[in-house]
């Protein structure tokens, strides 16, 4: 439901129904990488954080795919959690 709500928010903004959107979804998914857990030198075990799907990355990919002909060229992802969103970083590299 979290990933779907992010995609629905993209649709509402792009249709003009909403001016902007903020999706407070749990879990945010920022530890889920392109193939699951992401390991790095600072975290050799990889962060889990209950993240199965990276909801923000799914929403960004959805927007770029569905609305690429409607002016979507770049997307900013702002992760204001207190620790590193290693999965999101790995997906968008």
N, C-alpha and C positions, 0 to 999 in steps of 0.2 A: 504494500500500500504506500510505503514511503516513496519509492521510486516513481510510482504512478502519480502520486500527488505532485511531485516535482515536474513531471512531464505535463500534467494538466495545468499547472501554473504557467508553464511556458506557453501553452496554447492560449490561455486566457490573456496573457500579456500581448502576444502576437495578434490576437483577434481584436484587440482594443477594449475588451471587457474590463481589464485591469490596467492601471498605469505601471504598476510594479508588483512584485510578489516576494514574500519571504516565507520559506517553508521550514518550520521548526519540526523536523522529523527525527525520530530516534530509532535505531542508532543512526548517526549521520553517515557512517560508512567510510570515513576518510582513511581508515587503515586497510581497507580492502583494495588490493591491487589488481592488475589485469589478470593474474592467475592465482589469486588468493592472498596469502600472507606475504608481506614484503619485508625482507631482511636487509639490514644495512650495518655498517661498521659500529654505529652507536647502539644498535639493537640487534645482535646476531640471532636472537630467537625469533624476532619479528613480532610486531605488535598485533594483537588480536582485537581487543576492544569491542567484541560482540558484533563486528562488522562483517556482514555476508555480502552485501551489495554496496557499491559506492554510489550513493544516491545523487550526489552533486555531479559526479562524472557522467552518470547516466543522463541526467537532465541536460548537461552541456552537449553531450553527443547527440541527444535527441534534437536539441535546438539547431545545431549545426547541420544535421541531416534533413530535418523536416522544413527548415526555413532558410536554407542556404540561398535560395533565389529571391528571398524577401529582405535581403540586406544583412543577414547575420553573417558577419565575417570573423569577429573576435568575441571571446567570452571571458569575463573576469570572474575568477573564483576566489572568494575571500573566506578563508578559514580562520575564525577567531577563537578557536579552542586553545586551551593552554599548552597543548603539546603538538608535535609535528604530525601533519596529515600525510604520512609517508605513502599511503596507497594512492591518494589523489595525485601527488607529485609523480609517482611512477607511471600512472596512466597517461598524464598529459605531456610527459617528456617528448 
